[in-house]
Structures are given as C-alpha cells and as structure tokens.
Amino acid sequence: MFDRLLLALDDSPAGEVATLFAAALARRTGATVHVLHVNEQLVGGNGVTLRSHQESTDLVSAAVRQLADAGVRAGGSVSVTSYRGVPQRIVTTALERSADAIVLGSTRNRRLGRLFSPQVRERTTRLTALPVLTAPSPLKVTSPAEVGDWTDDLGHALDSLLK
C-alpha cells in the first residue's frame, strides 16, 4: 500500500502525535519515512527564521530516532521558506522523495485561531494528488497508562483501515 511516507513535522503536540501515527502506519505497511521540517521565515525578518537551524535539526533528529526506535527506517531534512510557502514545500519534497502519501499533524483551531491559521493541511491537500493523512488531534491525558491505551487504540484503528 504505502512504501514511502513523508512526515511533515512541526514542534507542536500535533507533531508528536503525527510521529506516533506515522510510526504505527509505517510498521504495519513496511514503509520508510522521510521526516521534513519546514522552518518558516519571519515576515519582514530579512531571512530570520522562526527557529534556529540547530533547533530545526534537533526536531527532525528526535523524530527520526523515535521512528528508528519503533523499528521504522527513517531519514529527514530541514527546509526554509516563507510561511505562505510551507504547503508547496511539503508537496515538492514529497514528489522529490517519491512519497506515496503525506502525513500531517492536526490542530483544531477555534474561533479567532481559524482566522489567523496558515491552514497548512487544507492548502497541502489542494496542491497534491497524493493522499494526505491527518493524524488525530493531540489528546489531553493525565497519566502514562492513558497514553498506552491510546496508542493501542491507534494500532487497532490502523489495522482495521489497512484490511
């Protein structure tokens, strides 16, 4: 089904959930994962980015390690573009990497948050013919046991989708 996945990652809780989601999906399909972080240039910042190069590299490296610890072959890269260019950069990288699908995190913006959201998920979906898989929104859990229950449920849900 999927041999190569592109995981577009940010440093939010949604990115953490997307990494878990991509790991579970890749384990079940035998896919490799390429982790991409697009570091946004600040508006009017003369090339200054939202995160330092080291912060971006550390973010990707941590996700690649997490995927490797889950038994998934993974690599990663960091790219820089304006905030408006993030979806195009994700799609371009997916095509360059011959990805079969793109995995994104999900953040549910409420009220005013929707007005100022860059809407990466929606714009990425419009720009590509590839499947865009959206990981579930982060859950608010209070104990490690609840996290284990959630990851078990995710595994069962993926099994039922892939049958």
N, C-alpha and C positions, 0 to 999 in steps of 0.2 A: 504494500500500500504506500507507505512513505519510506524512502531510503535516506533522504536528506532533509533536515529541518533547519530553518533559520529562526533563531530565538532572538527577537528584538527586545532589548532589556533596558530598563531604567533603574534608578536606585530607590524606587518606592516599594512598599509592601506588595503591590501588584506584580512587580518584577520578581520578587521572591517566589510568589505563588506560580508565576509563569515558568520559572525554572523548575519547580517541582512537577508541574504539568508536563513540560517538555521531557523531563527525565522519565516520567511514567510512560508517556507515549512512545518515546524512543526505545525504552526497554521492551515494550510489547511488540513493536514493529521491527526492531533491529536497526533503526535509523541512526545516522550520525547527526550531530547537532553543531551548527555554527552559531556562536553567540555574538551578537552585534550590539554595541552601544553607540548611539549617535549623540555626540556631545554638542549641545546647541551653542551657537554664538549668541552673545547678548546683543540685543538691539542697540545700535549706536555705540557698541563697546569696542569698535576698531579691532575686531578679531579676538577679543577676550571671550572666553567660553564659560559656560555655566559651571563646569567642573574642571579641575586641573587635568593635565594629561595623565598624571600618576593616579588620581582618583578614578578616572575612567578605566585605565588599565587594570587597577585593582578590582574594580567592579566586575569586569569581564573575566579576569583570572579566578576570582572567587566562584563565579558561576561555572566556569569550565572545570574547576576542581570538584565542585558539588556534583556535576554531571558524571565526571570520571569516577567519583566515589560510589555513584549509583550504577556503575558498570556501563556507562554510555561513552562512546568515542565522541570527543568534542574538541573544537578549536574555537578561536574567537578573534575579533578585531574591533578596533575603535575607529570611528569616523567623525568628522566635524562638518557641520553645516548650519545654516540658519534654522530657526525654529519652524519656519514655513516649509523648509526642505526635508524635514525628517521623514515623512512618509515616502517621498520619492527616493531618498537614500536607502530606506529599508527595501523597497521594491527592486532597486537597481542591484543591491548586494545579493538579494535572493536570486535574481537572474544570473549574476556573475558566478554564484556558488552552485548553480543548477539545483536549487532547492525545490522540493516537491510541495512544500507548504510553509507558511509563515506562522509563528506562534507569538502572540502578543499578550500582555497582561491586560487586566480590565480594572478600571477605576470608575466607579459610578459617581459622577458629579451631580450635585443637587443645586437647584435654583441658580444663584449667581455664578457658581462654578461652571455651569454649562456655557454661560456667555463668554467666559474667558478661556475655556479649554481649547487646546490646539487640535483636538479631535483626531488624533493620530490614527486610531483604529478605523474610523469611518473613511478617512482620506486614503489610508493604505488599501483598504478593501476596494475602493473605487479605481485605484491605479493599477491593479493587477488582476490577472485571470487565475492566479494561484489561490488555493484555499487559504483563508486567513482564519486560524484557530485562536479563539479568545479564551484564555484561562479564566477560571472563575474569579470573581472579586475576592479579595482577602477577607477572611473571616476574623472576627474578634473572638479569640479563645483565651481562656484564663488558665488552662493547665496543659502540661505536655501530653497528658492522656487524650485530651480532646484533639490535639494535632494528630496523634496516631490514628484516632478514629476517622478523622477527615481524610488522611492520606489513604487509608484502607478503602473508604467510600469512593475516592477518586479512582483508585485502581479498579474497583468493581465496575464503575461507570465506564471507564475506558474499555474494559473487556467487553461490555455489552455493545458499545459502539462499533468495535472492530470485528464483531462476529458477523 
